[in-house]
Amino acid sequence: MALRTLDSLGSLRGKTVVVRCDLNVPLKDGVITDDGRIRASLPTLNALLNDGASVVIVSHLGRPDGAPDEKYSLRPVAGRLSELLSKPVAFAADTVGSGAQETVSSLGEGEVALLENLRFNPGETSKDPGERRAFAEKLAAFGDAFVSDGFGVVHRKQASVYELAELLPSAAGTLIASELEVLERLTESPERPYAVVLGGSKVSDKLGVIEHLLPRVDTLLIGGGMLFTFLAAQGHKVGSSLLEEDQLDTVRGYLAEAEQRGISIVLPTDVVVASKFGADAEHVVTAADTIEDTPFGSGGLGLDIGPDSAAQFAEIVRGAKTVFWNGPMGVFELEPFAAGTKAVAQALTEVDGLAVVGGGDSAAAVRALGFSDDQFGHISTGGGASLEFLEGKELPGLTILGWNQ
């Protein structure tokens, strides 16, 4: 079966549509610091409103553990949504209680409401299918149809992602459709050369994607904290850098398989090593195999790829026709250790082909470093969902919409 899209719902004029968005944006002191996910939801919302529907938006934010917690309230999101949609967005201070019921019942044609954080209700993320379904039934009572457009949660079997889609006529929004179109290009027909850049803190977070993509790519570049497990697997000492010793044999297996297949795994030749974790830490650039020869000895922490490696990574990225990048090259939040991530991001903007930023920390990094979304071929809204798709895993939030990977 093919993915059900908005067209499958027919005319929605005069109907109320419940839309599952992913509005899980970063907040600092109640202020949104990156509204990328909100802006990504606009095409679907505007399409529904232009079709004459009333829209009830549901989403989560953070991990409030099944109970109300003001620091995870979606109230600031309602304000930003109102600005971006250029119309009022009514906010319900609960998920399915009297506040939500009154807010939804008062909606007129073409009007919008946002319900409070779904995860304030334990039924949203319950492991018990019966509890999830009971919560989903209350959400379903708010609408005539359901549109799933939170790509960042389609790998989760949660009430608003899975059971709600069973209870109402359901379809995927334009965001999910566009995400799948890009991810299919990465897995089924990538233009070559095809380079994948993986970073972030842990190898264990990327095992599945490495295993699944290794036979499909031309070059795999490794940065971030995970690079030190690769270096250790080659027999190098890495000081106090992040190291997953239980993954050493797995990494050695990947290195051997890549050599056998003629695939290039590119590791940094130099790294930035610091005396401690902090923006004010003393730091030096050293060869990747001499980390413990720095003045910090075995206490040295590798916090970024070095300038030579950044230049090499950027050259490989610029020369590729298809690039997927997930995970920063270093601790980009600290200015002294942001150069590697910035170099890779800049190179992605210069790719003559498809350049995909794989959501999560990578998306946060490019925006924090001053890049705009339109400089890249695609910025995914779902880091975990993107990785699981590329691992070949079944994503319940897609299969319930007819998708068959």
Protein Blocks (a to p, Z undefined) as FASTA:
>chain_A
ZZddfklnopaehiacdddddfbbcdeehiafbfklmmmmmmmmmmmmmnopacddddde
hjehopacfklccklmmmmmmmmnopacdddfbfklmklmmmmmmpcehiacddddfklp
mklmocblklmmmmmmmmmmmpmbdcdfbfklmmpccfklmmmmmmpccdddfklmmmmm
mmmmmmmmpccddddddedjblklmmmmmmmmmmmmmbdcdehjklmmmmmmnopaehja
ccdfklmmmmmmmmmmmmmnopacdddfbdcddfbdcfkbccddddfklmmmpmnlmmbc
cfbdcfklmmmmmmmmmmpmbdcdedifbdfklmklmmmmmmmmmmmmmpgcddddeehj
llmmmmmnopafklpfbdcfblklmmmmmnopacfklmmnopaZZ
